[in-house]
Amino acid sequence: MPDPMSPYAAARISAEQAEVQLLGTEYLHRGNPRQRRAAALLEELGVGDLPGLREWALAGTIPLGVDLPESDLDVLVCTSEVAAAREELTEQFGQLSQFAAWAHSAEAGAWCVTFESQGFLIEFFLQDRALTEQRAFRHLVAEYVLLQRHGAAFRQEIFQLKLSGLKTEPAFAQALNLDGDPYLALLDPALLD
């Protein structure tokens, strides 16, 4: 169950402030036990040492505190050396359970690498594009800000919608009565004004 008393769930913040916070890991180290475990695991895996690394961030539901037990770690990586980063991950983790690597079907030049470690399914999204321009990070920022602004009852509603089987973006769209494609609706800057 999400912890409405966690430090990241209390203040009204802007999208710019959310970006700064979410580009770091300090908030994860102060977060709930699962967030702290995720932060420690990602550091142990050496995410910060990938070739050509410019920046990385944990996306998905765990940073938002609306994760389910089966939620994975979505690691967004901006690297100038996508192929070298993919090869490094393959060399280090190719023997782990559920390892796979594939070219992303919708983002030219992007790769995904996934494997299981310490009870988490981890999916790396490797791209030579600033995180603030990546769709998944923009979704994360919007969802984070909306959770801040709408409070604990909204957070619980999102969590319940996820428990019912909805993916994250459709859960937000339903809770906010957004029309159309939920993935596009959450990218509308007017939503955060």
Stockholm file with secondary structure:
# STOCKHOLM 1.0

chainA/1-193         MPDPMSPYAAARISAEQAEVQLLGTEYLHRGNPRQRRAAALLEELGVGDLPGLREWALAGTIPLGVDLPESDLDVLVCTSEVAAAREELTEQFGQLSQFAAWAHSAEAGAWCVTFESQGFLIEFFLQDRALTEQRAFRHLVAEYVLLQRHGAAFRQEIFQLKLSGLKTEPAFAQALNLDGDPYLALLDPALLD
#=GR chainA/1-193 SS CCCTTSGGGSSCCCHHHHHHHHTSSHHHHTSCHHHHHHHHHHHHTTGGGSTTEEEEEEESSTTTTCCCTTCCEEEEEEESCHHHHHHHHHHHHTTSTTCEEEECSSSTTCEEEEEEETTEEEEEEEESSCGGGSHHHHHHHHHHHHHHHHHHHHHHHHHHHHHTTCCHHHHHHHHHTCCSCHHHHTTCGGGGC
#=GC SS_cons         CCCTTSGGGSSCCCHHHHHHHHTSSHHHHTSCHHHHHHHHHHHHTTGGGSTTEEEEEEESSTTTTCCCTTCCEEEEEEESCHHHHHHHHHHHHTTSTTCEEEECSSSTTCEEEEEEETTEEEEEEEESSCGGGSHHHHHHHHHHHHHHHHHHHHHHHHHHHHHTTCCHHHHHHHHHTCCSCHHHHTTCGGGGC
//
